Each structure stands twice: as C-alpha cells, then as structure tokens.
Amino acid sequence: MSELNQQEKKLRKQEQDLIFREMSQPISRIIKSQRKHIKKLEIEEKSEQNDKLKNQD
C-alpha cells in the first residue's frame, strides 16, 4: 500500500513538472521574440540617428 502511494506521489510530481514546463515554454518564447524586436528597434533608431548626423554635415 505504501509503495503504491509513493509511486502515485512520484507520478503526480512528474505530471506537475510537465505541466509547469509546458506552461513556461511559451512565456520564454514570447520573451525571446520581444528581445529580438527591441534589438531591431534599437538598431533602426541608431541608424536613423546616424543618418541625421550625416545629413547635418
């Protein structure tokens, strides 16, 4: 009986771990894509600033 309880606890723990992993995965993807977008915007902004500086000369 106690062995069955231990196995059940183990399985529940594994299930919770899987659920957590599945839930956290999309969040990390979203964060990655946002970082890429931010970098892209920063690069565009720098190039615009450079263009303005070049035009001033």
Buried (B, 14 or more C-beta within 10 A) or exposed (E): EEEEEEEEEEEEEEEEEEEEEEEEEEEEEEEEEEEEEEEEEEEEEEEEEEEEEEEEE
